[in-house]
Amino acid sequence: MKKGIHPEMKLVTVKCASCGAEHTFWTTRENIRIEVCSNCHPFYKGKGAGAIIVDTEGRIDKFRKKYGDNYLKS
């Protein structure tokens, strides 16, 4: 391996924006931002898709106001 051509690796702690869990890993970047992590993503929770919904823009409420709650149940 040549010296001086590879970026320096840093140990970085990143906080999840959704659940607040902190993860530590090695990276070449200084600032990393994550929206969903393995603690709060439904795929990793083992409950299937849609078990936990992260709705930051209120899309679900807009849909329910427009079509009502019974639209999805039929």
Phi, psi and omega per residue, in radians:
M1 nan 2.229 3.133
K2 -1.249 2.515 3.118
K3 -1.539 2.503 3.035
G4 1.492 -0.004 -3.139
I5 -1.896 -0.194 -3.101
H6 -1.721 2.504 3.106
P7 -1.193 2.687 -3.119
E8 -1.385 2.317 3.114
M9 -1.499 2.448 -3.132
K10 -2.246 2.538 3.044
L11 -1.533 2.030 -3.030
V12 -2.090 2.438 3.022
T13 -1.837 2.185 -3.080
V14 -2.056 2.417 3.130
K15 -1.851 2.294 3.128
C16 -1.260 2.361 -3.125
A17 -1.272 -0.476 -3.084
S18 -1.446 -0.899 -3.026
C19 -1.930 -0.219 3.110
G20 1.481 0.081 3.127
A21 -1.212 2.533 3.135
E22 -1.860 2.380 -3.141
H23 -2.188 2.421 3.117
T24 -2.032 2.273 3.102
F25 -2.719 2.906 -3.141
W26 -1.554 2.386 3.130
T27 -2.724 2.909 3.058
T28 -1.664 -0.167 -3.121
R29 -1.612 2.695 -3.127
E30 -1.598 -0.817 -3.069
N31 -1.994 2.098 3.110
I32 -2.252 2.348 3.127
R33 -2.172 2.276 3.105
I34 -2.128 2.470 3.139
E35 -1.575 -0.707 -3.096
V36 -2.369 2.382 -3.132
C37 -2.100 -3.061 -3.113
S38 -1.221 -0.295 3.105
N39 -1.381 -0.523 -3.039
C40 -2.033 -0.097 3.113
H41 -1.353 2.327 -3.072
P42 -1.066 -0.550 3.136
F43 -1.080 -0.726 -3.120
Y44 -1.423 -0.307 3.130
K45 -1.346 -0.303 3.118
G46 1.389 0.340 -3.107
K47 -1.951 0.151 3.115
G48 1.513 2.887 -3.123
A49 -1.158 2.368 3.093
G50 1.537 0.049 -3.135
A51 -1.167 -0.742 3.073
I52 -2.138 2.151 -3.094
I53 -1.935 2.182 3.061
V54 -1.697 1.865 -3.080
D55 -2.028 1.641 -3.075
T56 -1.546 -0.281 -3.076
E57 -1.968 0.094 3.090
G58 1.295 0.438 -3.114
R59 -1.155 -0.626 -3.131
I60 -1.167 -0.749 3.106
D61 -1.114 -0.695 3.096
K62 -1.073 -0.759 -3.139
F63 -1.110 -0.770 -3.116
R64 -1.164 -0.621 3.088
K65 -1.171 -0.668 -3.086
K66 -1.320 -0.752 -3.024
Y67 -1.954 -0.266 -3.113
G68 1.506 2.822 -3.111
D69 -1.238 -0.468 -3.060
N70 -1.295 -0.237 -3.107
Y71 -1.061 -0.715 -3.089
L72 -1.419 -0.328 -3.058
K73 -1.418 -0.327 -3.065
S74 -1.420 nan nan
